[in-house]
Amino acid sequence: MSAITQAMILAAGKGTRLRPLTLETPKPLVEVGGQPLIVWHIKALQAAGITDITINASWLADKLMAALGDGSQYGVNLHWSEEGDEPLETAGGIFQALQTGKLRDEPFILVNSDVWTTYDFAQLQSYELSADQRAHLLLIDNPEHNNGGDFAINNGLASEQPIGDADKYTFAGISVMSPRLLDGLVSGQPAALAPLLKQAMLKFQVTAEVITDNWIDVGTPERLEQVNAFVKHHSTNDKSDS
């Protein structure tokens, strides 16, 4: 197996929790620290050697595509998967990208456009999925807005329910995916990713690890303020250190 060379950024959502900000601006273009949220991911992927990046677009797709273009300004190749007015949800969007050749039929890094993190994607670039493995998920300690967590880890395997007194963690919206996870989906039909992951977990086909990097789900105006304050504070500190 060779290193992973492609990624997909999920960017088709309407960002309803960030309204009115997202009524005229696609959520991925909301600015964090002076640059669009999605550009943080594009630059981080490029720095990790991932230059083929597929982005699905629906809400205000024209604005999103006009802002980012073909990706050459960031040293990457952006492949656009347009979904029309009704988004296909997470799995449906990935499936369309695979069906139309925007995403090659090989493992890829998957990133939610509405999270912000200092995680180094180079750590996933060399990750190898085994033949029967469908996904490898990054989890984080539960933030206040998701106290109950999403998944547990038992001997490296992800599960919906913990075994014994194992903790549950929050899915960070970053993973390595096998296209095989989406086998059986129907083209053009909306489908969510979580049920597919849970089915694969029952067959012990999903692994996970907990990361400790800075991470925030930029889902509300309050959390957008929080991440902007964090970035501003750290950029000020970096300047004073140098």
Secondary structure, 3 states (H helix, E strand, C coil): CCCCCEEEEECCCCCHHHCCHHHHCCHHHCEECCEEHHHHHHHHHHHCCCCEEEEEECCCHHHHHHHHCCCHHHCCEEEEEECCCCCCHHHHHHHHHHHCCCCCCCCEEEEECCEEECCCCHHHHCCCCCCCCCEEEEEECCCHHHCCCCEEEECCEEECCCCCCCCEEEEEEEEEECHHHHCCCCCCCCCCHHHHHHHHHHCCCEEEEECCCCEEECCCHHHHHHHHHHHHHHHHHHHHHC
